[in-house]
């Protein structure tokens, strides 16, 4: 009986600690294929050639990072486009950075969230982990829309929550009001690399 009690004292805290642990990205292979999916911020509007965040992330990590950004795309377009790219590239990781155009066009936040959830589910159904990058909502203060954290919690995803909002608050990081410059994209790539 005493041995059972000792085992419970040791095992129970370990189980609780594991249950409370933060989500993480499974270790990627050295030359992993990563799909960077999103809109103009993924495409690299405002960056010099080869200075978009997927290119800079590839240089930092040694991963093959596929830039699947489409300027002007909304989450409804992304939802339609993602499945083919997942099948074509079979990535070890999906980086999902989309929703800014939905906010700029005053689209329903509930629909934006549902579209993002659909994209997350498409990847998870293929056992592809998702790293979610939060996009700022429209407003006086650039803060990440709460729907990204809600999705990260619901699906137990790693999230880069404040990096983009923080970078867009400084003119030194921006090429215009909504896009980064080379320095900004480099900082975003670093934040994503650190999260991986």
LOGUTI-826776 format. One record per residue (C-alpha): x, y, z. Coordinates in steps of 0.02 Angstrom, whole numbers, plus 50000, padded with zeros to 5 digits. Each point is the difference from the previous one (the first is absolute). Example, Ala and Ser with C-alpha at 12.3 -4.5 7.8 and 13.67 -1.06 7.14 Angstrom:
residues 2
+-------+-------+-------+
|    c1 |    c2 |    c3 |
+-------+-------+-------+
| 50615 | 49775 | 50390 |
| 50069 | 50172 | 49967 |
+-------+-------+-------+
END
This chain:
residues 196
+-------+-------+-------+
|    c1 |    c2 |    c3 |
+-------+-------+-------+
| 50000 | 50000 | 50000 |
| 50142 | 50118 | 50043 |
| 50085 | 49967 | 49832 |
| 49837 | 50037 | 49909 |
| 49984 | 50164 | 50093 |
| 50179 | 50048 | 49957 |
| 49969 | 49960 | 49816 |
| 49843 | 50108 | 50000 |
| 50094 | 50144 | 50081 |
| 50131 | 49990 | 49862 |
| 49889 | 49963 | 49849 |
| 49854 | 50116 | 50035 |
| 50100 | 50164 | 49992 |
| 50086 | 49940 | 49840 |
| 49832 | 49965 | 49919 |
| 49934 | 50170 | 50053 |
| 50157 | 50085 | 49936 |
| 49981 | 49914 | 49831 |
| 49816 | 50048 | 49989 |
| 50043 | 50183 | 50032 |
| 50144 | 50007 | 49877 |
| 49996 | 50122 | 49857 |
| 49970 | 49939 | 49823 |
| 50159 | 49973 | 49899 |
| 50051 | 49963 | 49822 |
| 50067 | 49823 | 49978 |
| 50185 | 49997 | 49954 |
| 50021 | 50030 | 49814 |
| 50128 | 49910 | 49892 |
| 50156 | 50098 | 49952 |
| 49938 | 50036 | 49824 |
| 49815 | 50008 | 50043 |
| 49875 | 50067 | 49874 |
| 49897 | 50140 | 50079 |
| 49849 | 50080 | 49917 |
| 49986 | 50186 | 50040 |
| 49819 | 50038 | 49956 |
| 49911 | 50166 | 50001 |
| 49973 | 50167 | 49916 |
| 50112 | 50148 | 49955 |
| 50096 | 49988 | 50164 |
| 50054 | 49825 | 49951 |
| 50025 | 50046 | 49817 |
| 50114 | 50140 | 50059 |
| 49922 | 50162 | 49939 |
| 50120 | 50138 | 50051 |
| 50154 | 49888 | 50003 |
| 50150 | 50003 | 49885 |
| 50022 | 49846 | 49892 |
| 50038 | 49850 | 50110 |
| 49964 | 50095 | 50162 |
| 49821 | 49939 | 50031 |
| 49980 | 49906 | 50163 |
| 49994 | 49824 | 49921 |
| 50166 | 50032 | 49912 |
| 50079 | 50068 | 50158 |
| 49932 | 49855 | 50102 |
| 50075 | 49877 | 49874 |
| 50170 | 50085 | 50017 |
| 49991 | 49995 | 50191 |
| 49939 | 49822 | 50016 |
| 50066 | 49902 | 49852 |
| 49821 | 49942 | 49968 |
| 49920 | 50003 | 49829 |
| 49870 | 50137 | 50028 |
| 49871 | 50013 | 49862 |
| 49926 | 50174 | 49982 |
| 49814 | 49972 | 49969 |
| 49947 | 50180 | 50028 |
| 49871 | 50083 | 49889 |
| 49984 | 50188 | 50015 |
| 49823 | 50057 | 50037 |
| 49935 | 49828 | 50048 |
| 49864 | 49981 | 50131 |
| 49975 | 49847 | 50110 |
| 49859 | 49940 | 49888 |
| 50122 | 49994 | 49854 |
| 50132 | 49919 | 50107 |
| 49879 | 49867 | 50057 |
| 49969 | 49952 | 49818 |
| 50184 | 50002 | 49951 |
| 50085 | 49912 | 50146 |
| 49950 | 49819 | 49970 |
| 50085 | 49989 | 49830 |
| 50161 | 50073 | 50068 |
| 50004 | 49881 | 50148 |
| 49978 | 49853 | 49881 |
| 50129 | 50068 | 49877 |
| 50138 | 50041 | 50125 |
| 49963 | 49883 | 50147 |
| 50087 | 50117 | 50124 |
| 50062 | 49955 | 50173 |
| 49929 | 50164 | 50065 |
| 49869 | 50128 | 49946 |
| 50028 | 50181 | 50050 |
| 49830 | 50086 | 49989 |
| 50000 | 50190 | 49991 |
| 49836 | 50060 | 49929 |
| 49851 | 50109 | 50046 |
| 50064 | 50177 | 49977 |
| 49901 | 50029 | 49840 |
| 49843 | 49937 | 50086 |
| 50024 | 50132 | 50136 |
| 50039 | 50138 | 49873 |
| 49841 | 49958 | 49904 |
| 49894 | 49993 | 50159 |
| 49952 | 49819 | 49973 |
| 49915 | 49903 | 50137 |
| 50123 | 49950 | 50137 |
| 49898 | 49842 | 50029 |
| 50019 | 49952 | 49817 |
| 50185 | 50042 | 50001 |
| 50023 | 49889 | 50153 |
| 49900 | 49860 | 49918 |
| 50106 | 50011 | 49842 |
| 50162 | 49995 | 50100 |
| 49932 | 49852 | 50099 |
| 49963 | 49912 | 49836 |
| 50180 | 50027 | 49941 |
| 50069 | 49937 | 50166 |
| 49890 | 49845 | 49989 |
| 50056 | 49967 | 49820 |
| 50181 | 49994 | 50058 |
| 49968 | 49902 | 50160 |
| 49899 | 49871 | 49902 |
| 50163 | 49964 | 49905 |
| 50101 | 49997 | 50163 |
| 50086 | 50163 | 49952 |
| 50034 | 50109 | 50153 |
| 49947 | 50182 | 49987 |
| 50090 | 50154 | 50064 |
| 49875 | 50142 | 50009 |
| 50056 | 50182 | 49978 |
| 49877 | 50125 | 50072 |
| 49951 | 50151 | 49896 |
| 49954 | 50169 | 50076 |
| 49819 | 50051 | 49998 |
| 49946 | 50171 | 49937 |
| 50008 | 50132 | 50134 |
| 50095 | 50144 | 50076 |
| 50120 | 49882 | 50088 |
| 50071 | 49858 | 49897 |
| 49963 | 49847 | 50103 |
| 49979 | 49821 | 49943 |
| 49821 | 49951 | 49969 |
| 49944 | 49888 | 50145 |
| 49933 | 49870 | 49878 |
| 50178 | 49937 | 49969 |
| 50031 | 49959 | 50182 |
| 49828 | 49919 | 50009 |
| 50045 | 49889 | 49852 |
| 50172 | 49960 | 50072 |
| 49921 | 49946 | 50163 |
| 49861 | 49901 | 49916 |
| 50119 | 49903 | 49887 |
| 50151 | 50000 | 50118 |
| 50109 | 50094 | 49875 |
| 50161 | 50096 | 50020 |
| 49960 | 50183 | 49969 |
| 50109 | 50150 | 49960 |
| 49879 | 50121 | 50078 |
| 50074 | 50175 | 50016 |
| 50149 | 50005 | 49881 |
| 49907 | 50069 | 49849 |
| 49902 | 50127 | 50102 |
| 50158 | 50060 | 50087 |
| 50097 | 50015 | 49836 |
| 49862 | 50099 | 49915 |
| 50001 | 50128 | 50140 |
| 50172 | 50064 | 49948 |
| 50030 | 50094 | 49837 |
| 50177 | 49929 | 49999 |
| 49926 | 49829 | 49961 |
| 49869 | 50051 | 49870 |
| 49997 | 50035 | 49814 |
| 49824 | 50071 | 50014 |
| 49857 | 49999 | 50125 |
| 49966 | 49813 | 49989 |
| 50158 | 49919 | 49931 |
| 50173 | 49971 | 50069 |
| 50167 | 50046 | 49924 |
| 50156 | 49891 | 49992 |
| 50042 | 50031 | 50184 |
| 49822 | 49964 | 50053 |
| 49989 | 49839 | 49901 |
| 50166 | 49944 | 50073 |
| 49934 | 50030 | 50176 |
| 49840 | 49905 | 49958 |
| 50102 | 49855 | 49931 |
| 50103 | 49998 | 50161 |
| 49843 | 49996 | 50109 |
| 49931 | 49856 | 49897 |
| 50167 | 49907 | 50004 |
| 50007 | 50020 | 50190 |
| 49823 | 49928 | 50014 |
| 50049 | 49849 | 49894 |
+-------+-------+-------+
END
